Amino acid sequence: MTHLHPRRVYYLDKLVRLIKDMGCKLSIYINPLPLSTIAELKARTPYFEIQEKLVAELKARAGTKISVHGFLSPEDFGGDSCDYFDGTHMGRYNGDRLMEYLLARDANDPL
């Protein structure tokens, strides 16, 4: 995991150990972004490449104890592509739809 600062790797390892020790499961989501922001990030940065590596590393370390929900757009969970406060923060409607989606999905996903 050479693309992450060593301190972050340390914290990820600590988090995975805690999850396993407590016998619980961690559910995380990757924040959906506006399509214009996605296009800019793909064109100008390694953002998505780094994100894929991080998710792969988390899954490799935690196995079935981690569930990663990746969303490219709010429509993936019933949201609205126009409901954003800014380029990186979803609006209230999207936040509500996302939480409903994740809670329903996790409720049907046994530990």
C-alpha angles and dihedrals in degrees: 000000000000094000092068128072111255091242090058091049088052091052092047090052090048091050093050092049090050092050092050094044092051093045093232136126128239120217117194134171134210109232113247114232134205112271091245091056091048091052092050093047092049092048099044111024144038088237097127094041091054091045091053091050092050093050091047091050093049092049092047091052100040102030112187092353091082129060118194119198111198118194124182094185138013090246087072089074101027097274133133123256090215096055103096132124089206140331095300107026124075119221127246096269092052091046091053093047091047094052092047090050095048095044092050092046094047092046088063095043110084122212 
